[in-house]
Amino acid sequence: MTDSPEAGRTKNNAPVQIMLVEDNPGDVHLLELSLRSRNIVFDLILYKDGAQVIRAISESHLVVPDLILVDLNLPRRDGFDVLNVVRREPRLVGVPVGVLTASDTSKDRQFAALMEAARYIHKPQKLKEFIDEVGRAVQELLALSPRRKMTPS
C-alpha cells in the first residue's frame, strides 16, 4: 500500500517499509490515515496475527522493514510472542519497534520496555488524537531507523 509521492520520503527517495502486526482492519485504516496526514510515503507489510509474522520470520520470508509496529492483543500468538521473536532475529537488529495497542497496563508497558520497544503507543479513542499521536510517534520511530532517515517535510 503506497501513499502518493509527496514530502516525507526516505533519504533515498523510496517509500518507507513499515511492518504492521495488527488484526483490526479499522486500526490498520487509521494508521494509514495517520501516515498520510504526515505526508509519509509508505509500503505497509501487514500481518494479521502473531503466528503469521512468526512463521514469516522463521522461514526467512520477511522483508526487513524500516519500522515494526506490533499490537499486543493478537489472535493465535500475541504481541509478546512476536516481540520475543523479533528481538532474537539477527536480520531485525536495529530496526525500531513500536508497540501500538489499546492496552495501557503497567505490566504491558514494562514488558515492552524489557523487549526494547522504542515507543509504547496507547491507541487514542478519538479519531483526531489517534491520527495526530500515532503519526507523530511513527515519525519519531522512523528517525531511529539505521536503514533510512526521514527527510524534512
MDAnalysis code that builds the backbone (N, CA, C; Angstrom):
import MDAnalysis as mda
import numpy as np

u = mda.Universe.empty(459, n_residues=153, atom_resindex=np.repeat(np.arange(153), 3), trajectory=True)
u.add_TopologyAttr("name", ["N", "CA", "C"] * 153)
u.add_TopologyAttr("resid", np.arange(1, 154))
u.add_TopologyAttr("resname", ["MET", "THR", "ASP", "SER", "PRO", "GLU", "ALA", "GLY", "ARG", "THR", "LYS", "ASN", "ASN", "ALA", "PRO", "VAL", "GLN", "ILE", "MET", "LEU", "VAL", "GLU", "ASP", "ASN", "PRO", "GLY", "ASP", "VAL", "HIS", "LEU", "LEU", "GLU", "LEU", "SER", "LEU", "ARG", "SER", "ARG", "ASN", "ILE", "VAL", "PHE", "ASP", "LEU", "ILE", "LEU", "TYR", "LYS", "ASP", "GLY", "ALA", "GLN", "VAL", "ILE", "ARG", "ALA", "ILE", "SER", "GLU", "SER", "HIS", "LEU", "VAL", "VAL", "PRO", "ASP", "LEU", "ILE", "LEU", "VAL", "ASP", "LEU", "ASN", "LEU", "PRO", "ARG", "ARG", "ASP", "GLY", "PHE", "ASP", "VAL", "LEU", "ASN", "VAL", "VAL", "ARG", "ARG", "GLU", "PRO", "ARG", "LEU", "VAL", "GLY", "VAL", "PRO", "VAL", "GLY", "VAL", "LEU", "THR", "ALA", "SER", "ASP", "THR", "SER", "LYS", "ASP", "ARG", "GLN", "PHE", "ALA", "ALA", "LEU", "MET", "GLU", "ALA", "ALA", "ARG", "TYR", "ILE", "HIS", "LYS", "PRO", "GLN", "LYS", "LEU", "LYS", "GLU", "PHE", "ILE", "ASP", "GLU", "VAL", "GLY", "ARG", "ALA", "VAL", "GLN", "GLU", "LEU", "LEU", "ALA", "LEU", "SER", "PRO", "ARG", "ARG", "LYS", "MET", "THR", "PRO", "SER"])
u.atoms.positions = np.array([
    [0.854, -1.160, 0.000],
    [0.000, 0.000, 0.000],
    [0.897, 1.218, 0.000],
    [0.984, 1.878, -1.093],
    [1.875, 3.020, -1.195],
    [1.065, 4.287, -1.263],
    [1.449, 5.260, -0.492],
    [0.808, 6.550, -0.482],
    [1.275, 7.347, -1.689],
    [0.621, 8.465, -1.955],
    [1.017, 9.316, -3.074],
    [2.400, 9.895, -2.830],
    [3.173, 10.141, -3.905],
    [4.540, 10.630, -3.734],
    [4.567, 12.102, -3.363],
    [4.603, 12.391, -2.080],
    [4.689, 13.755, -1.582],
    [5.927, 13.858, -0.714],
    [5.977, 14.890, 0.120],
    [7.099, 15.035, 1.051],
    [7.079, 13.877, 2.036],
    [8.214, 13.649, 2.725],
    [8.254, 12.623, 3.749],
    [8.770, 11.293, 3.268],
    [9.422, 11.278, 2.128],
    [10.064, 10.043, 1.674],
    [11.358, 9.858, 2.446],
    [11.991, 8.732, 2.239],
    [13.271, 8.484, 2.877],
    [14.359, 9.229, 2.124],
    [15.561, 9.232, 2.685],
    [16.643, 9.997, 2.071],
    [16.996, 9.493, 0.680],
    [16.727, 8.245, 0.370],
    [16.991, 7.744, -0.980],
    [15.730, 7.787, -1.842],
    [14.727, 8.546, -1.403],
    [13.501, 8.816, -2.149],
    [12.604, 7.591, -2.330],
    [12.807, 6.560, -1.542],
    [11.955, 5.366, -1.611],
    [10.923, 5.419, -0.487],
    [9.782, 4.769, -0.677],
    [8.808, 4.694, 0.415],
    [9.405, 3.962, 1.613],
    [9.001, 4.368, 2.806],
    [9.443, 3.643, 3.993],
    [8.674, 2.330, 4.076],
    [9.353, 1.299, 4.516],
    [8.764, -0.030, 4.674],
    [8.337, -0.175, 6.135],
    [7.044, -0.285, 6.363],
    [6.519, -0.409, 7.722],
    [5.845, -1.767, 7.867],
    [6.369, -2.580, 8.787],
    [5.735, -3.855, 9.097],
    [4.746, -3.617, 10.234],
    [3.492, -3.945, 9.984],
    [2.436, -3.779, 10.971],
    [1.854, -5.146, 11.302],
    [1.802, -5.463, 12.595],
    [1.167, -6.696, 13.059],
    [-0.092, -6.257, 13.802],
    [-1.225, -6.358, 13.118],
    [-2.489, -5.810, 13.622],
    [-3.653, -6.599, 13.026],
    [-4.579, -7.026, 13.876],
    [-5.716, -7.812, 13.399],
    [-6.977, -6.992, 13.173],
    [-6.997, -5.750, 13.590],
    [-8.193, -4.920, 13.481],
    [-8.125, -4.054, 12.219],
    [-8.981, -4.320, 11.215],
    [-8.940, -3.541, 9.971],
    [-9.166, -2.045, 10.193],
    [-9.972, -1.692, 11.186],
    [-10.201, -0.282, 11.491],
    [-8.930, 0.410, 11.942],
    [-8.136, -0.265, 12.765],
    [-6.876, 0.321, 13.224],
    [-5.848, 0.397, 12.102],
    [-5.881, -0.566, 11.183],
    [-4.994, -0.504, 10.012],
    [-5.331, 0.744, 9.202],
    [-6.616, 0.968, 8.981],
    [-7.060, 2.145, 8.227],
    [-6.646, 3.442, 8.935],
    [-6.818, 3.489, 10.245],
    [-6.435, 4.689, 10.996],
    [-4.930, 4.933, 10.935],
    [-4.140, 3.872, 10.974],
    [-2.691, 4.038, 10.838],
    [-2.366, 4.640, 9.473],
    [-3.005, 4.125, 8.433],
    [-2.770, 4.669, 7.096],
    [-3.140, 6.149, 7.031],
    [-4.262, 6.528, 7.639],
    [-4.641, 7.943, 7.694],
    [-3.593, 8.760, 8.442],
    [-3.082, 8.209, 9.532],
    [-2.053, 8.899, 10.318],
    [-0.802, 9.153, 9.491],
    [-0.376, 8.139, 8.737],
    [0.823, 8.269, 7.912],
    [0.610, 9.301, 6.811],
    [-0.532, 9.238, 6.168],
    [-0.827, 10.196, 5.093],
    [-0.918, 11.620, 5.628],
    [-1.448, 11.785, 6.837],
    [-1.567, 13.126, 7.418],
    [-0.197, 13.751, 7.668],
    [0.828, 12.906, 7.790],
    [2.207, 13.372, 7.995],
    [3.014, 13.338, 6.696],
    [2.336, 13.105, 5.583],
    [2.995, 13.018, 4.267],
    [4.087, 11.961, 4.230],
    [3.872, 10.882, 4.946],
    [4.821, 9.770, 4.927],
    [4.437, 8.849, 3.772],
    [5.370, 8.652, 2.865],
    [5.158, 7.758, 1.728],
    [5.608, 6.373, 2.182],
    [4.723, 5.389, 2.098],
    [4.994, 4.117, 2.762],
    [4.516, 2.921, 1.961],
    [5.145, 1.805, 2.230],
    [4.651, 0.486, 1.850],
    [4.353, -0.216, 3.166],
    [3.138, -0.706, 3.318],
    [2.731, -1.375, 4.547],
    [2.787, -2.882, 4.343],
    [3.560, -3.541, 5.187],
    [3.667, -5.000, 5.179],
    [2.808, -5.471, 6.347],
    [1.636, -6.008, 6.042],
    [0.637, -6.299, 7.070],
    [0.577, -7.783, 7.407],
    [0.639, -8.063, 8.702],
    [0.405, -9.404, 9.236],
    [-0.783, -9.289, 10.179],
    [-1.756, -10.199, 10.041],
    [-3.000, -10.087, 10.794],
    [-3.033, -10.906, 12.074],
    [-2.008, -11.707, 12.315],
    [-1.932, -12.420, 13.592],
    [-0.476, -12.736, 13.903],
    [-0.232, -13.045, 15.154],
    [1.130, -13.297, 15.595],
    [1.768, -14.506, 14.950],
    [0.997, -15.567, 14.756],
    [1.556, -16.784, 14.157],
    [2.026, -16.529, 12.731],
    [1.301, -15.706, 12.000],
    [1.650, -15.400, 10.609],
    [3.011, -14.707, 10.520],
    [3.241, -13.710, 11.356],
    [4.520, -12.991, 11.293],
    [5.657, -13.844, 11.848],
    [5.398, -14.621, 12.879],
    [6.437, -15.502, 13.433],
    [6.852, -16.535, 12.393],
    [5.889, -17.067, 11.669],
    [6.198, -18.022, 10.600],
    [7.039, -17.349, 9.505],
    [6.679, -16.135, 9.106],
    [7.432, -15.417, 8.068],
    [8.871, -15.166, 8.509],
    [9.064, -14.823, 9.773],
    [10.420, -14.592, 10.288],
    [11.202, -15.899, 10.308],
    [10.596, -16.954, 10.827],
    [11.324, -18.222, 10.962],
    [11.625, -18.873, 9.617],
    [10.802, -18.622, 8.617],
    [11.025, -19.204, 7.294],
    [11.792, -18.261, 6.369],
    [12.296, -17.171, 6.916],
    [13.081, -16.183, 6.158],
    [12.303, -15.571, 5.001],
    [10.986, -15.433, 5.147],
    [10.164, -14.813, 4.111],
    [9.917, -13.341, 4.413],
    [10.610, -12.816, 5.362],
    [10.341, -11.471, 5.835],
    [11.171, -10.446, 5.082],
    [10.510, -9.412, 4.571],
    [11.211, -8.252, 4.034],
    [11.624, -7.423, 5.246],
    [12.898, -7.086, 5.349],
    [13.359, -6.310, 6.503],
    [12.827, -4.882, 6.361],
    [12.009, -4.455, 7.307],
    [11.383, -3.135, 7.210],
    [12.246, -2.037, 7.831],
    [11.766, -0.810, 7.674],
    [12.391, 0.341, 8.324],
    [11.838, 0.535, 9.729],
    [10.659, -0.018, 9.980],
    [9.959, 0.157, 11.249],
    [9.014, -1.020, 11.452],
    [8.888, -1.448, 12.710],
    [7.946, -2.515, 13.068],
    [6.970, -1.966, 14.103],
    [5.674, -2.139, 13.848],
    [4.628, -1.777, 14.800],
    [3.854, -3.041, 15.155],
    [3.700, -3.305, 16.452],
    [3.071, -4.543, 16.912],
    [1.952, -4.229, 17.898],
    [0.775, -4.777, 17.630],
    [-0.311, -4.755, 18.605],
    [-0.032, -5.879, 19.602],
    [-0.432, -5.714, 20.836],
    [-0.206, -6.769, 21.827],
    [-1.310, -7.816, 21.826],
    [-2.530, -7.404, 21.538],
    [-3.685, -8.303, 21.599],
    [-3.968, -8.853, 20.205],
    [-3.324, -9.972, 19.900],
    [-3.428, -10.589, 18.578],
    [-3.967, -12.007, 18.685],
    [-4.622, -12.493, 17.630],
    [-5.027, -13.896, 17.631],
    [-3.833, -14.817, 17.377],
    [-3.980, -16.049, 17.798],
    [-3.063, -17.171, 17.577],
    [-1.746, -17.061, 18.333],
    [-1.019, -15.982, 18.228],
    [0.179, -15.729, 19.050],
    [0.135, -14.245, 19.379],
    [0.276, -13.882, 20.633],
    [0.111, -12.473, 20.997],
    [1.347, -11.638, 20.679],
    [1.213, -10.346, 20.889],
    [2.296, -9.421, 20.598],
    [3.542, -9.660, 21.427],
    [3.391, -10.231, 22.614],
    [4.555, -10.550, 23.442],
    [5.408, -11.614, 22.759],
    [4.751, -12.638, 22.211],
    [5.483, -13.672, 21.469],
    [6.177, -13.067, 20.252],
    [5.478, -12.183, 19.557],
    [6.059, -11.531, 18.374],
    [7.296, -10.729, 18.764],
    [7.199, -9.945, 19.832],
    [8.349, -9.140, 20.270],
    [9.544, -10.021, 20.626],
    [9.294, -11.139, 21.292],
    [10.380, -12.069, 21.628],
    [11.087, -12.567, 20.375],
    [10.322, -12.961, 19.369],
    [10.902, -13.482, 18.127],
    [11.632, -12.373, 17.374],
    [11.032, -11.204, 17.301],
    [11.664, -10.066, 16.608],
    [13.015, -9.755, 17.238],
    [13.089, -9.718, 18.535],
    [14.330, -9.348, 19.216],
    [15.412, -10.416, 19.108],
    [15.044, -11.640, 18.784],
    [16.041, -12.710, 18.612],
    [16.481, -12.867, 17.158],
    [15.834, -12.160, 16.237],
    [16.129, -12.313, 14.810],
    [17.264, -11.373, 14.386],
    [18.418, -11.919, 13.987],
    [19.566, -11.078, 13.609],
    [19.268, -10.078, 12.492],
    [18.422, -10.445, 11.540],
    [18.114, -9.519, 10.441],
    [17.357, -8.284, 10.908],
    [16.744, -8.350, 12.078],
    [15.929, -7.236, 12.558],
    [16.631, -6.395, 13.616],
    [17.888, -6.705, 13.891],
    [18.655, -5.917, 14.858],
    [18.726, -4.472, 14.366],
    [18.403, -3.550, 15.230],
    [18.476, -2.137, 14.889],
    [17.210, -1.562, 14.293],
    [16.275, -2.418, 13.879],
    [15.012, -1.909, 13.339],
    [14.177, -1.408, 14.520],
    [13.767, -0.137, 14.500],
    [12.969, 0.358, 15.623],
    [11.616, -0.350, 15.698],
    [11.208, -0.634, 16.925],
    [9.944, -1.327, 17.175],
    [9.071, -0.440, 18.046],
    [7.823, -0.303, 17.628],
    [6.840, 0.403, 18.426],
    [5.699, -0.531, 18.760],
    [5.212, -0.440, 19.981],
    [4.027, -1.186, 20.386],
    [2.846, -0.238, 20.213],
    [1.877, -0.647, 19.404],
    [0.678, 0.146, 19.129],
    [-0.505, -0.667, 19.627],
    [-1.055, -0.286, 20.776],
    [-2.025, -1.158, 21.440],
    [-3.070, -0.372, 22.227],
    [-4.200, -1.012, 22.459],
    [-5.237, -0.439, 23.310],
    [-4.927, -0.673, 24.786],
    [-4.007, -1.578, 25.071],
    [-3.653, -1.903, 26.456],
    [-2.836, -0.773, 27.076],
    [-3.185, -0.420, 28.295],
    [-2.450, 0.643, 28.982],
    [-2.002, 0.192, 30.375],
    [-1.783, -1.114, 30.555],
    [-1.381, -1.613, 31.867],
    [0.117, -1.411, 32.082],
    [0.505, -1.248, 33.320],
    [1.931, -1.079, 33.628],
    [2.704, -2.356, 33.300],
    [2.073, -3.511, 33.467],
    [2.722, -4.786, 33.133],
    [3.088, -4.827, 31.646],
    [2.150, -4.434, 30.784],
    [2.418, -4.430, 29.343],
    [3.495, -3.413, 28.984],
    [3.451, -2.252, 29.609],
    [4.475, -1.228, 29.354],
    [5.862, -1.722, 29.794],
    [5.926, -2.389, 30.936],
    [7.209, -2.914, 31.422],
    [7.755, -3.985, 30.489],
    [6.888, -4.854, 29.999],
    [7.338, -5.895, 29.087],
    [7.837, -5.281, 27.784],
    [7.122, -4.294, 27.276],
    [7.553, -3.625, 26.041],
    [8.925, -2.984, 26.238],
    [9.143, -2.381, 27.394],
    [10.452, -1.786, 27.688],
    [11.525, -2.864, 27.775],
    [11.205, -3.980, 28.403],
    [12.141, -5.096, 28.502],
    [12.523, -5.620, 27.114],
    [11.581, -5.599, 26.190],
    [11.814, -6.055, 24.812],
    [12.397, -4.941, 23.937],
    [12.794, -3.855, 24.579],
    [13.448, -2.722, 23.916],
    [12.585, -2.079, 22.840],
    [11.286, -2.006, 23.089],
    [10.417, -1.246, 22.188],
    [10.774, 0.227, 22.348],
    [11.009, 0.895, 21.238],
    [11.417, 2.297, 21.283],
    [10.269, 3.214, 21.691],
    [9.035, 2.804, 21.406],
    [7.867, 3.588, 21.796],
    [6.731, 2.659, 22.184],
    [5.974, 3.062, 23.175],
    [4.739, 2.386, 23.561],
    [3.633, 3.368, 23.232],
    [2.833, 3.045, 22.248],
    [1.806, 3.963, 21.766],
    [0.442, 3.410, 22.160],
    [-0.183, 4.071, 23.114],
    [-1.530, 3.679, 23.519],
    [-2.498, 4.252, 22.490],
    [-3.323, 3.393, 21.894],
    [-4.243, 3.837, 20.841],
    [-5.275, 4.801, 21.423],
    [-5.228, 6.055, 20.999],
    [-6.238, 7.010, 21.468],
    [-7.626, 6.625, 20.959],
    [-8.651, 6.968, 21.720],
    [-10.021, 6.620, 21.355],
    [-10.646, 7.608, 20.372],
    [-10.159, 8.851, 20.357],
    [-10.724, 9.866, 19.468],
    [-9.940, 9.898, 18.167],
    [-10.661, 10.029, 17.062],
    [-10.068, 9.957, 15.731],
    [-8.923, 10.948, 15.546],
    [-9.148, 12.219, 15.836],
    [-8.105, 13.229, 15.626],
    [-6.877, 12.936, 16.481],
    [-7.098, 12.538, 17.729],
    [-5.969, 12.202, 18.605],
    [-5.200, 11.002, 18.058],
    [-5.914, 10.000, 17.571],
    [-5.257, 8.818, 17.007],
    [-4.368, 9.244, 15.844],
    [-4.935, 9.989, 14.906],
    [-4.184, 10.402, 13.718],
    [-2.971, 11.235, 14.108],
    [-3.154, 12.209, 14.995],
    [-2.043, 13.085, 15.403],
    [-0.973, 12.333, 16.185],
    [-1.378, 11.615, 17.219],
    [-0.411, 10.961, 18.104],
    [0.322, 9.815, 17.422],
    [-0.404, 9.001, 16.682],
    [0.234, 7.869, 16.016],
    [1.142, 8.365, 14.893],
    [0.693, 9.355, 14.137],
    [1.536, 9.923, 13.084],
    [2.834, 10.491, 13.630],
    [2.741, 11.221, 14.729],
    [3.935, 11.803, 15.361],
    [4.866, 10.698, 15.873],
    [4.300, 9.683, 16.495],
    [5.118, 8.585, 17.026],
    [5.836, 7.841, 15.902],
    [5.151, 7.613, 14.791],
    [5.783, 6.920, 13.660],
    [6.934, 7.755, 13.109],
    [6.746, 9.059, 12.981],
    [7.849, 9.913, 12.515],
    [9.050, 9.804, 13.448],
    [8.811, 9.819, 14.739],
    [9.906, 9.706, 15.707],
    [10.603, 8.352, 15.591],
    [9.835, 7.296, 15.416],
    [10.426, 5.965, 15.274],
    [11.230, 5.848, 13.983],
    [10.725, 6.404, 12.897],
    [11.459, 6.342, 11.630],
    [12.784, 7.087, 11.715],
    [12.841, 8.122, 12.530],
    [14.092, 8.856, 12.705],
    [15.162, 7.983, 13.362],
    [14.755, 6.910, 14.029],
    [15.693, 5.996, 14.683],
    [16.200, 4.899, 13.753],
    [15.577, 4.749, 12.598],
    [15.916, 3.649, 11.697],
    [17.305, 3.829, 11.107],
    [18.193, 2.843, 11.290],
    [19.532, 2.962, 10.722],
    [19.525, 2.799, 9.206],
    [18.499, 2.167, 8.665],
    [18.426, 1.935, 7.220],
    [17.975, 3.170, 6.461],
    [17.115, 3.938, 7.063],
    [16.545, 5.092, 6.371],
    [16.241, 6.182, 7.369],
    [16.400, 7.384, 6.911],
    [16.035, 8.536, 7.727],
    [15.017, 9.347, 6.948],
    [14.056, 9.903, 7.669],
    [13.052, 10.730, 7.016],
    [13.675, 12.055, 6.616],
    [13.300, 12.550, 5.436],
    [13.693, 13.893, 5.044],
    [12.670, 14.846, 5.623],
    [13.049, 16.095, 5.884],
    [12.078, 17.040, 6.444],
    [10.901, 17.231, 5.497],
    [9.711, 17.334, 6.072],
    [8.506, 17.548, 5.252],
    [8.408, 18.987, 4.842],
])
